[in-house]
Every structure is written in C-alpha cells, then in structure tokens.
Amino acid sequence: MKEKIVKIILALLAILFIIAIFNLDKIKRLNKTNHLFDEDQIVQNFQNMDEFYPSAIMKASTTPLTLPARSNIQLQGSFEYENQTYDINQYLKDTYTEGLLITQNDTIIYESYWNDLEQDESHISWSMAKSFTSTLIGVYYEKGAFELSDPITKYLPQYKETGYEGVTIKNLLQMSSGVSFDEDYGNFNSDINRFGRAFALGSSLEEFSKTLTNEKKQGEFNHYVSIDTQVLGILLVKVTGKSIAQLTHQHIWEPLGMEHDGCWLTDNTNMEVVLGGLNASLRDYCKLGMLYKNKGQLNGNTIISPQWIKESTTPDAPHLMPGDNPMSSNHHGYGYQWWLPRNNKNVIAMDGIYNQFVYTDTLNNIIITKLSANHHFKKQGKVTKDIHFAMFDKIIEDIVGKG
C-alpha cells in the first residue's frame, strides 16, 4: 500500500515538473511582475523591460533628428505645493529621477542622467504611451479610416455584449467610455493589477478587455480607464492590417527622426500593450511633445494636421474640464489621451505612473521630459503628478524670467 502511495506521489510530482517546465516563461514573468516595483529592482526593471517581456522593435530613424544643445542651465531654488516647500534638486533625487531633459525653442538647455540610465537607452513609458496611440488614431482618422463618432463595435464586433458595446471612438479617446475600472496601483486586487498579472501570464489583452462591464452612460463622466486605450490599439490593427509597431515606425519613429531604437511590449498574440508598453530614450519621448508644440510638423515632415492637434488638446465637454469637477474623477482636464493641467492653461502633458512626464509649455516653447523609478509611487499616489506639475511650472518660470 505504501509503495503504491509513493508511486502516486512521484507520478504527481512528475506531472507538476512537466507543467512547470512548459510554463517556465510564464512563471518567470509572473515573478518579475510581482517584484517589478521593488525598491532594489525597479530602476533596472524600468530600463530593461524588453528582457522580461516579449516585444516588437522600431528601428531608429534613417534621418535622425539631433537637437542642438547649449550648456546646462542651473536648476536651483525651491517651489511650493499645498503650503509646503520643496527643494528642486532634492525632489528630483527623492523621486528617483533617471533622466531629465529640458528644451527651449527646440534646443536642449538641460540634459542629465542618473541611476545608470544612458542617453541612448530605452526606458518604459507607462501611460505616456497613450499619447503616441492617440497620434496614430489621428493619422488614420485623417485618412478617412473611421469617424470619431463611430461605435467601436462597427469595426470590432467582438465587443458586442461587453462593456464596450456601442462606445464611440471619441469617448474612448477622452476616457469617457463609462466602463467600470479601478486603476489603484496600491490595491493588489484592483483592475489594473489584475490586468498586470493576466499580461504576465501571457493572457490576451483583447480577452481581458472583453471582461469589463459598463457602469455609466458614455460621454458624460471622465474616468481614467487604461483599457480604453488598448481597445483603440486593437481598432488600429483591424482597420490597417498592420501591427502597432509597424504603424509607430511608419508614422512616428521614422518621420520624427527618433535617434534610438524603441520597442512595444506585446502579449501572447503579438498585440502591443498600447496603454503603457512603449520603451524609448529620453530624447525620443521629447519629440512627441515637440510635434504637438509645432502643430504637427517636425524634422521636415508633417505628421498630422494643426486641427487634430487643437482638438486633441482642447476639452470640449463639461466633464473634461480642469478643476474641481463633479463629472470627473480627475481634477486635471483631458483631451485625446493628453492631460491638460488645471493650473496652467498653456501646457499639455503626457504622464506615466512612477513619474514619467513630457510637460509641454506651448506658449513659452519649453518642454520638460522626465523619466523616473519612484518606488514610493504606490503610497504617494496621484499627488506626485500635482507636485511635479508645480515643480515644472517653477522651472519654466525661472527660465523665462532669466530670458
């Protein structure tokens, strides 16, 4: 009897061993995801995401745009937020800044790197990727591939009987889908963290998006739902027959003169994680801000029309307006995947978790690009965005004041 039990146990162990071998990559990815933001790993993780997850590469442009540069300006002094004073250089250190780039009139006036990040090295964008996705939507909208008023199910019938049934492309762009979604990175069981674990295990991003439900009428409430952007990416693939990486290279990487290779993280179906899986260098992130500041033109190329730039960065309904807004879960305004800061009407912003920013002041022709690995983000939450915006405004004020 004992011998029979031992044989059964050995057989079960053998089965478990075989299962583990065939799922080793998934196990490694899940373990990496669970420790992605650990203090002792976060910096290297953010700089090497393509080593842990599958990805699709965009090669550097054949006509790279190398910006002219002057000697670094001095960053000094302090800024105020909520009656508290912060030293600029100390706050940059406290938020584990890896790269900071400041341009004025398309000339580099400050560029520094910390925590092992190199000038030509890629770094994860997180949600700054959404503005790149929005740009691609604009390109194909202007080509006549769809109308913004079209329901997503006109092109993606698989979303019928899901939370996205009947939701328009414009409401997806403006984070007004009405879909229920908890984007709290500090809550292990939040929707965004469930998404992260599903991705780590190789699940299809499309299949995950189809599990979401609708809780509000679309077009009436601004609530940040990262999966809205993912559905837009799936739309682009359907109407073009090309991958997001191919579209990004064709319409952004090559014509904007990206100096370095970039990549999109992908799921097990080779679909790019357009809600936050872009990896690029500090200088190349800045160039999307430059494109919008320059009304759709850069590196001698016209990528998109001034009209799209204007519509993308102008809140056009009450629930999208900046300030204390009962029709929004955010106090900053929102455009087509662009943030519109409540305290500075001259700025459009790209923002990614753990403090990634492209902060574009269109009036003063100044762009501040920041890459970070702030492991305190989960505890500090959204307030770090507001503190950064206050710091950026003070830096711009000092630059303009000094002429």
N, C-alpha and C positions, 0 to 999 in steps of 0.2 A: 504493500500500500504506500509506504513512504517513498519507495523507488518510483512509483507512478506519479506521486505528487511532485517529486523533484523533476521528473521529465516534463511535466506540465509547466512548471515554473521556468525551466530552461527554454521550453518552446516559446512561452510568452515573452521572455527576455529577448530571444532571438527575433521575434516579430517586432518588438519595440526598437531593437537595434536597427533593423531594416528600415522601419518607419523613420527613425532619426536620421539615418544616412540619406534617405531620399528627400528629407525635409531640412537638411543641414543648413542650406542657404536661408530658408525662412526662419529657422531658429536663430541664426546669427543676426539676421535683420531685425527680428523682434527684440533680441537682447540689445542691439545697438540703439534701437528706437527708445527702449525703456531707459537707456542711460545717455541719450543724446544731449541732454541739457545739464548733465552733472558738472559740477564746478571744475573737476580735474580733467574733463574730456571735451567740454563744449567748444573751446577755441579750435582745437584740431578737428573736431567733427564738422564745424561750420566751414572750414577751409578744405575739407576733403569728402564732401557728401557723395561724389561720384564713385568713391572707393567702396561705399557701403550699400549703395542702391543702384539699380540699372539706370542707364542714362542715354540720351541721344545728343550727339555733339554738333555744335555750329562752329565751323572753322572761322578764324579771324578773317576780316575783310581783305580783299586783294588791293583795296585802296584805303589803307588805314588813315584815320584822322588823328594826327598827333597835335595836341593843342600846344600853343606857345605857353611858356612859363616864365614867371618872374621869381625873384627871391621870396621866400615865405614871409607873409606878414606875421606880426607878433599877435598871438592870442593871449590876452591877459585880462585881468579885471574880473568882475562878477556880474551876475544877473539875478533878478528877483522872480520868484514864483510863489503865489499864495502866502505872501508876507514872510517868506524865507529866502535867505541869501545863499547863493551857490557860487563857488569859485569855478570859473570856466574850465581851467585845466584840471582841477581836481574832479569835476563832474565827468569830464572825458575819461579820466582814469577809472573812476568809480563804476562807470557803465561799460567797462572793458572794451573800449574803442579799439578796433583793429586797423581802421583806415579812415582818414578824414581828408576830403578834397574840397577846396573852395575855388570856384571860378568867378571871374568878373569880366563881362563882355567877352566871354569865350576864351579867356586867358587864365591859366592856373596861377593863383596868387597864394595858395597854401596847399601842400600835399605832404602828409606824414603817415607812416605805418608803424604799428605796434603789434605785440603778441604774435610775432613770426609771420604776419601777412606780408607778401611781396607784391610789388607793383603789377606784375603780370599774372598774379594768382587769382583763381576764381574763389568766390565766396557765395554762400547760399543767400538768396534774395528774400526768402519767405514772401510775404504778401506784396512786396514791391513788384513781383511778377504780374500781378493783376493789371497794372497799367500797361505792360507790354501786351498782354492778351487783349485789352481794350483797344490798343492801337491796331492790332490785326483785325479786330471786328470792324473798326473804322475803314480800313483799307478795302475790305470786301463789301461793306455797306456801300461805299462809294463806287464800287464796281458793279453794283446792282444785284448782288447775290441774294439779298433779302431786304426787307423793310424792318425798321426797328419796332414797328407796331405789330409785326407778325408774331403769333404764338409759337413758342419753341416746338410744340408738337406738330406744327406744319412740316418741319424738317426732321424731327426726331420723334416719330410716332411711338417709340418705346416708352416715352414718358407719359403716355395716357394712363389714367388711373394711378398716378403718383402725385406727390405734392407739387410737381411742376406742370401738370396738365393745364394748358391754356395760358401759362405765364408768358408775357411778351419778352422779346429780346431786350427792349429798353428797360423794363423793370428788373431784368437780371443785371444789366449794366449798372443800374442805380441802386442795387441791393434793396430792392423793394418787392421781392417776389412773394412775400407773405409766408414763406416756408419757415417752419419751426427749426431753430438751430441754436445750440448752446456752444459759444466759442470761448469758453472759460478754460484757459490752458492750465489753471491751477486745480481744476476738478478732474480727477482721474477718469470719471465716468461721463464727462461732457462729450457732446457730439464730435467736437474737433479732435479730442483724444481718442475716441472710438475710431474715427477716420484714420488717425495716425497708425493705430495698431492694425487696422484692416490692411492699410497700404503696406506695412512692414511684412505682413504675412502673404503678400502677393495678390491681394484681392483686387478685382476690377474696380476702378474709380466710378465707372458708369453704374455698376451694380449697386455700389454703396449709395450713390446719389438717388437711385430709384427707391430707396427705403425711406426717404424723408417724406414728411407729411406737411400739409398746409395748415396754418393756424390763423392767418389774417387775409383779408382781401388784398390782392396785389395792387401796387401803385399808390398806397395810402400811408404806409409806415416804412421808415428807413431802419432796417435791421441788418447788421453785418452777417452775411451767410457765405462763407468761403466757397461752398459747393456751388453757389450761383455761378461763380467764375468758371468752375470746372465744366458745367453744362455749356457755357459759351465756347469753351475749347472743343468740346465734343461736336458742337454745331459747326465750327470752322473746319474740322476734319471731314465732316459729312458733305458740306457744300463745295469744298475744294478738291477732295480726293487726295490731299497731301497731309503729311504729319505736321504737327505744330513746330517741330524743329526745322523742317523744310521751309515752312512759311516764315518762321522767325529769321532764318538765314536770308531768305529771298527779299523780304520787305523791311528788315531792321538791321541785321548784322552786317550784311554786305553794303547796302547804301549808306548807312550811318557811319561806316568806317570803324567798326569795332576793332580795336587793336589786338585783342587776345581771343583765344578760343573760349567758347562758353558751352553750356550744356543744360538740358532739361532732364530732371529725374522722370522716370517712367514707371508705369505699373506693369503687371504681368501680361497685359495685352498690347504693350508698347505705346500706350496712351500717356502723353506728357502730363505732369502734375502742374497744370497751368495756374492753379490757385496759389502756388508758392514754391515751385520746384526749380526755378531758374538759378543758374550759377554763372557769375560773370565777375570781371575785375571792377575795382573801384572806379576807374576812369570810364569804363564802358557803361556802367549804370548811369553815370552823369549824363551821358549823351542822349538818353531819352528825355531827360529834363531840358536839355538844350534844344531838342527837336520841338518840344511844345513851346518853349520860350521864343523860339524863332519861327513860330506859326507854321510848322510843318515842313520846314526846309533845313537841311544840314548836309555838310560835306558835298555841296554842289548838287544835291538831289532833293526833289520834292517828294516826300513820302505820303503826305496826307494834306487835306485842304485846311486853310485857316478856319473855315466854317466848322469842321469837325473839332478842331482844337477849341474853338469857342464853346461849342455845345458840350464837349467833354468836361469842361472846367467851369460850367455855369449851372448852379442849382436852378431847376425850372419848375419846381413844385414846392408847396409849403413844407412837406415832410423832409425835404432835402436841405432846408436852410440851416445855416450855422447858428449856434446859440442855444439857450435853454428851449428845447423844442419837445412838446408832449407827443409829437408824431414821429419821434426818432429815438432810438436807443443810444445815439451818439450826440455830443454837443458840437462836433465839427460838421461842416457841410459836406455834401457828397455829390460828385458828378458821375462820369462814366468810369468808375474804378479809380478815381482820383479824390484825395482828401482836400477839402477847402477849409483851412484853419479859421476858427471863429474869431481870432484876434488880429488877423492880418489878411485883408481882402486882396492884397497884391500877390499872394502866394498860392501855389498848387503843390501838393505833396504826395510822394509815394512813401508808404510806411509798411515795414515788416516787423513781425514780432522780434523780441530780443534786441530792438533798437537799430533797425536798418532804415535809412532815410535818404530820399532825394528831395530836398527842400528848395523849390524854385521860386525866386522872387522875380516876377516878370517886369516889375516897374524899375527895379534897380539893376537888372541883368546880372544877378548873383545867384549861384547855385551852390548849395552845401550838400555834399554826399557823405554819408557816414555808414560804416559797417561796424558791427559790434557783436559781442558774445556775452551779453549781460545776463549771467546766470541768476541774478536777483529778480528777473522779469516776472516770474510766476507770482512772487509775493508783492512786487511793486505794481504790477498790472498796468492798466491804461494810463495811469498818471504819468508814467515815464514819457509818453508821447507829448503830453502837455508841457512837461518840464523841458524836453528837448526843443519844442517849438519856441518856448520863451528864450532859451539859450541861443537858438539860431537867430531869432529876431534881434537880440542884443549884439551878436557878432556882426550882423548886417548893418545895424545902426552905427556901430563903431567904424566899419569900413566906409560907409557913405559919409560919415562925419569927418573922416580924415581925407576925403576926396580921392 
